[in-house]
Amino acid sequence: MPEHLFRLYLATKNYYMKVTVVGAGAVGATCADNIARRELCHELVLLDIKEGLAEGKAQDMMQTAALLGFDTRITGSTNDYEKTSGSDVVVITSGIPRKPGMTREDLIGTNAGIVKTVCENILRYSPDAIIIIISNPMDTMTYLALQATGIPKNRIIGMGGTLDSSRFKYQLSQRLGCSAADLNAVVIGGHGDTTMIPLIRHATWNSSPVTSFLDGEQQKQVVADTMVGGATLTKLIGTSAWYAPGAAGAALVEAIVRDEKKLFTCCVSLNGEYGQKDICLGVPVVIGRNGWEKIIPFELNAEEQALFAKSAEAVRSMNDVLKTLA
Ligand SMILES: NC(=O)c1ccc[n+]([C@@H]2O[C@H](COP(=O)([O-])OP(=O)(O)OC[C@H]3O[C@@H](n4cnc5c(N)ncnc54)[C@H](O)[C@@H]3O)[C@@H](O)[C@H]2O)c1
């Protein structure tokens, strides 16, 4: 192909992408809205099991195209997977959300069956898709998706740490009175109120450690507020949050379709990294066109390593529940 045509192809290739979002509820619709507004793909399919819901939300979003100036074509589908055919990236948000007082883990019985069936249906029509799992309990759903599909591990990405890290930056920005965009801060480990590990020792405000601006008590409070970030919102709203979860899902889609090689904390399959095997857990990874492309080893001190091992133990016992489900 002549050089100028090849350059044109490269310039437009991201645009000619197809993305599917399964689950047209609060998180799925918000994620789709973010994807469309940023024109991350040419074609976007929203699918839900509830009759008419995805079609209705897709039409509603398309009616913002003239106002917002995007050309992404959004269509809805009631459980017809043929319409998702040839998707490059699929975001799975289907399942029940938690209500006040519930943990993410309480959702396993219902959501395991949903996530497994959805993955099978998706791969029937999009065998090469990269799958982003959002449904909770996310670490266990990511593990289940990997076990159930057997596709290469780099194509299954759990979204939890991306959201938790953004919430961590929010908490830090409130304490420091600074822009969240000037902060580097990651949350590793499981995506649960007690399993996530906000790495405050590693967090920086531009290049200065945040620990030089916050005393021990303030640091502890930021970590604690981050860990209950989701539960706090569930209590206030009456159901689980969607703006930041939807935006976090779209940020991962963007990193894949634009081959950004951006560093995010995502739940991925570990094979000895961070001292763990046969588990999917949140660690810093590079996200690009091939899904998660490499795991970045952060240097953890003894306390952080112990927290990571404890987090893995809790997620592993949740994964064991899968064996008891029919
Ligand atoms: N990983 C994260 O960081 C994170 C953050 C927020 C929410 N969540 C989880 O995301 C999930 C969705 O949350 P929500 O607030 O959007 O819930 P929601 O109830 O608003 O939407 C869920 C949608 O899934 C659909 N659905 C159910 N079974 C389906 C199936 N078999 N096929 C297709 N669609 C199906 C429902 O009809 C519903 O529209 C929940 O499990 C929630 O806990 C995860």
Ligand as a Chemical Component Dictionary entry (heavy atoms), coordinates in Angstrom:
data_LIG
# 
_chem_comp.id                   LIG 
_chem_comp.type                 NON-POLYMER 
_chem_comp.pdbx_formal_charge   0 
_chem_comp.three_letter_code    LIG 
# 
loop_
_chem_comp_atom.comp_id 
_chem_comp_atom.atom_id 
_chem_comp_atom.alt_atom_id 
_chem_comp_atom.type_symbol 
_chem_comp_atom.charge 
_chem_comp_atom.model_Cartn_x 
_chem_comp_atom.model_Cartn_y 
_chem_comp_atom.model_Cartn_z 
_chem_comp_atom.pdbx_ordinal 
LIG N1  N1  N 0  -16.331 -2.678  38.740 1  
LIG C1  C1  C 0  -16.744 -1.498  39.182 2  
LIG O1  O1  O 0  -15.936 -0.620  39.504 3  
LIG C2  C2  C 0  -18.219 -1.229  39.311 4  
LIG C3  C3  C 0  -18.721 0.045   39.614 5  
LIG C4  C4  C 0  -20.091 0.262   39.665 6  
LIG C5  C5  C 0  -20.967 -0.800  39.414 7  
LIG N2  N2  N 1  -20.465 -2.026  39.167 8  
LIG C6  C6  C 0  -21.332 -3.169  38.891 9  
LIG O2  O2  O 0  -21.833 -3.043  37.548 10 
LIG C7  C7  C 0  -23.065 -3.769  37.440 11 
LIG C8  C8  C 0  -24.123 -2.877  36.810 12 
LIG O3  O3  O 0  -24.450 -1.807  37.669 13 
LIG P1  P1  P 0  -25.607 -0.773  37.248 14 
LIG O4  O4  O 0  -25.657 0.243   38.308 15 
LIG O5  O5  O -1 -25.452 -0.375  35.826 16 
LIG O6  O6  O 0  -26.892 -1.726  37.366 17 
LIG P2  P2  P 0  -28.285 -1.552  36.596 18 
LIG O7  O7  O 0  -29.273 -2.404  37.305 19 
LIG O8  O8  O 0  -28.598 -0.117  36.400 20 
LIG O9  O9  O 0  -27.976 -2.177  35.153 21 
LIG C9  C9  C 0  -27.717 -3.515  34.942 22 
LIG C10 C10 C 0  -28.359 -3.909  33.638 23 
LIG O10 O10 O 0  -27.975 -5.250  33.325 24 
LIG C11 C11 C 0  -29.073 -5.814  32.607 25 
LIG N3  N3  N 0  -28.967 -7.265  32.577 26 
LIG C12 C12 C 0  -29.218 -8.162  33.570 27 
LIG N4  N4  N 0  -29.015 -9.413  33.116 28 
LIG C13 C13 C 0  -28.605 -9.297  31.823 29 
LIG C14 C14 C 0  -28.242 -10.244 30.829 30 
LIG N5  N5  N 0  -28.233 -11.556 31.058 31 
LIG N6  N6  N 0  -27.880 -9.772  29.617 32 
LIG C15 C15 C 0  -27.885 -8.437  29.347 33 
LIG N7  N7  N 0  -28.231 -7.511  30.258 34 
LIG C16 C16 C 0  -28.587 -7.935  31.469 35 
LIG C17 C17 C 0  -30.295 -5.311  33.377 36 
LIG O11 O11 O 0  -31.496 -5.444  32.622 37 
LIG C18 C18 C 0  -29.890 -3.883  33.668 38 
LIG O12 O12 O 0  -30.382 -2.993  32.687 39 
LIG C19 C19 C 0  -23.397 -4.224  38.885 40 
LIG O13 O13 O 0  -22.992 -5.556  39.068 41 
LIG C20 C20 C 0  -22.581 -3.287  39.742 42 
LIG O14 O14 O 0  -22.299 -3.828  41.019 43 
LIG C21 C21 C 0  -19.126 -2.249  39.111 44 
# 
loop_
_chem_comp_bond.comp_id 
_chem_comp_bond.atom_id_1 
_chem_comp_bond.atom_id_2 
_chem_comp_bond.value_order 
_chem_comp_bond.pdbx_ordinal 
LIG N1  C1  SING 1  
LIG C1  O1  DOUB 2  
LIG C1  C2  SING 3  
LIG C2  C3  SING 4  
LIG C2  C21 DOUB 5  
LIG C3  C4  DOUB 6  
LIG C4  C5  SING 7  
LIG C5  N2  DOUB 8  
LIG N2  C6  SING 9  
LIG N2  C21 SING 10 
LIG C6  O2  SING 11 
LIG C6  C20 SING 12 
LIG O2  C7  SING 13 
LIG C7  C8  SING 14 
LIG C7  C19 SING 15 
LIG C8  O3  SING 16 
LIG O3  P1  SING 17 
LIG P1  O4  DOUB 18 
LIG P1  O5  SING 19 
LIG P1  O6  SING 20 
LIG O6  P2  SING 21 
LIG P2  O7  DOUB 22 
LIG P2  O8  SING 23 
LIG P2  O9  SING 24 
LIG O9  C9  SING 25 
LIG C9  C10 SING 26 
LIG C10 O10 SING 27 
LIG C10 C18 SING 28 
LIG O10 C11 SING 29 
LIG C11 N3  SING 30 
LIG C11 C17 SING 31 
LIG N3  C12 SING 32 
LIG N3  C16 SING 33 
LIG C12 N4  DOUB 34 
LIG N4  C13 SING 35 
LIG C13 C14 SING 36 
LIG C13 C16 DOUB 37 
LIG C14 N5  SING 38 
LIG C14 N6  DOUB 39 
LIG N6  C15 SING 40 
LIG C15 N7  DOUB 41 
LIG N7  C16 SING 42 
LIG C17 O11 SING 43 
LIG C17 C18 SING 44 
LIG C18 O12 SING 45 
LIG C19 O13 SING 46 
LIG C19 C20 SING 47 
LIG C20 O14 SING 48 
# 
